[in-house]
Amino acid sequence: MKNLKYIILFLVVILCCDDIAAQRRTHRRATPRRSIRHSGGNHHQQRIAQFEREGGIDTTTVVMLGNSLTENGKDWGARIGTIRKIVNRGIIGDNTIGMADRLYQITPYKPKAIFLMAGINDMAGSITAEQVAERVITLIEKIREQTPQTQLFVQSLLPIDETEGRWKTLAGRTDDIPFVNMFIKAYCETHDITFIDLFHRMTRGHSNQLRAELSGDGLHLTEQGYRIWAFELKKYINRL
């Protein structure tokens, strides 16, 4: 019954994708930017300054754009085992609006590819799964508008493990994450964007829960988790 529910929802999302996009554009015009905030803390500003100093993005570069999960991956080129130039543009605590605000450091240089990981930090509070997906899709659209020649790879949100009890803002969101992914995947499939399903590589059995050995705090990944992630990305990096 649960699988049937997922299948029905997925079909509905595909059929309604254009309506969702239209509603999102209307919502975006009507909602002030200040209603969605990123962390804006010292670390965020330090990373922005660091990126400004480093530069280094050109048409041959692969950009890893994301939050703490991306930042904590550190040297992605070494992880994946490629000679391609990969830059880490992850910031701890960042969300979709924060990433959109700093695209000026990325998109004007027309990188070869962008691997986007976004959405988990937007899930804090009472925002619905569909609203989280809409925020991610809005970011996707900004990237495509600003650098259409860049190959965009959208990575799924990763699962969490609420039994750790550490991340109160994500309490009760375990089963929402696959719905967010479903909305984003449907959008990507109808707009010729590659969607990378990392979620099901890291869940426990037939549950939506992050495998305990892949995280020490229920959210961030261990080295074993990053090995799984890097293994999946290598397939796409090798095709560039």
NORJO-V63131 format. One record per pair of residues at least 24 apart in sequence whose C-alpha atoms are under 10 Angstrom apart, sorted by the first residue. I is the first residue (numbers start at 1). GAP is how many residues later the second one is. Records with the same first field share a line. If there is no record, write none. Layout:
I=GAP  GAP
//
This chain:
6=172  173  176
7=175
9=170  173  174
10=169  172  173  175  176
11=171  175
12=171  174
13=117  169  170  171  172  173  174
14=168  169  171  172  173  174  175  176
15=171  175
16=170  171
17=166  167  169  170  171  173  174
18=169  172
20=110  114  163  167
21=113  116  117  120  166
23=111
24=107  110  111  113  114
25=109  113
27=107
28=106  107  110
33=64
34=63
35=62
36=59  60  61  62  86  99
37=57  58  59  60  61  85
38=55  56  57  58  59  60  61  63  83  84
39=52  53  54  55  56  58  59  82
40=53  54  58
41=51  52  53
43=48  49  50
44=46  47  48  49  50  54
45=46
46=45
47=24  42  43  44  45
48=41  43  54  57
50=39
51=36  37  38  51  54  55
52=53
54=33
55=32  50  51  54
56=29  30  31  50  53
57=28  29  30  48  49  50  51  52  53  54  55
58=27  48  49  50  51  52  53  54
59=49  50  51  52  53  54  90  91
60=24  25  26  49  50  51  52  53  90  180
61=24  25  26  45  48  49  50  51  52  53  89
62=24  25  26  49  50  51  52  53  88  89  90  175  178
63=24  25  26  27  43  44  48  49  50  51  52  53  89
64=24  25  26  49  50  51  52  53  89
65=24  25  26  34  38  41  49  50  51  52  53  89
66=24  25  26  27  28  29  30  32  33  49  50  51  52  53  89
67=24  25  26  27  28  29  31  32  49  50  51  52  53  54
68=24  25  26  27  49  50  52  53  151  152  153
69=24  48  49  51  89  150  151  152  157
70=45  46  47  48  150  151  156
72=148  149  150  154
73=148  149  150  153  154  156  157
76=150  154  157
77=153  157  160
78=152
79=147  148  150  151  152  154  155
80=146  147  149  150  151  152  153  154  155  157  158
81=149  150  153  156  157
82=152  155  156
84=153  154  156
85=27
86=26  27  28  151
87=27
88=27
89=25  26  27
90=26  27  28
92=29
93=27  28  29
94=24  25  26  27  28
95=24  25  26  27  28  40  41
96=24  25  26  36  39  40  41  42  43  44
97=25  38  39  41  42
98=41
99=40
100=36  38  39  40  42  43
101=38
103=36  39  40  43
104=42
106=37  40  41
107=35  36  37  38  39  40  41  43
108=38  39
109=37  38  41
110=36  37  38  39  40  41
111=36  38  39  40  41
112=35  37  38  39  40  128
113=34  36  37  38  39  40  124  127
114=29  36  37  38  39  40
115=36  37  38  39  40  79  80  81  118  121  122
116=24  27  36  37  38  39  40  79  80
117=36  37  38  39  40  41  79
118=36  37  38  39  40
119=37  38  39  58  61  62
120=36  37  38  39  40  50  53  57  60  99
121=48  49
122=47  48
123=46  47  48  50  53  54  57
124=43  44  45  46  47  49
125=43  44  45  46  48
126=43  44  47
128=45  48  51  52
129=44  46  47  48  49  50  51  52  53  54
130=46  49  50  51  52  53  54
131=49  52
132=44  45  47  48  49  51  52
133=44  46  47  48  49  50  51  52  54
134=46  49  50  53
135=49
136=44  45  47  48
137=46  47  48  50  51
140=44  47  48  53
144=49
151=42  43  89
152=36  40  41  42  43
153=35  40  41  42  43  80  83
154=30  31  34  39  40  41  42  43
155=26  29  30  39  40  41  42  43  44  74  78
156=24  25  26  28  29  39  40  41  42  43  44
157=24  27  39  40  41  42
158=39  40  41  42  43  44  45  50  51  52  61  62  63
159=39  40  41  42  43  44  45  48  49  50  51  52  59  60  61
160=39  42  43  48  49  50  51  52  54  55  57  58  59  60  61
161=42  43  47  48  49  50  51  53  54  55  56  57  58  59
162=47  48  55  56  57
163=46  47  49  54  55
164=48  51  52  53  54  55
165=52  53
166=51  52  53
167=50  51  52
170=49
174=33  34  35  36
175=32  33  34
176=32
177=31  32
178=30
194=42
196=36  37  40
197=32  35
198=30  31  34  35
199=30
201=24  27  28  31
202=26  27
//
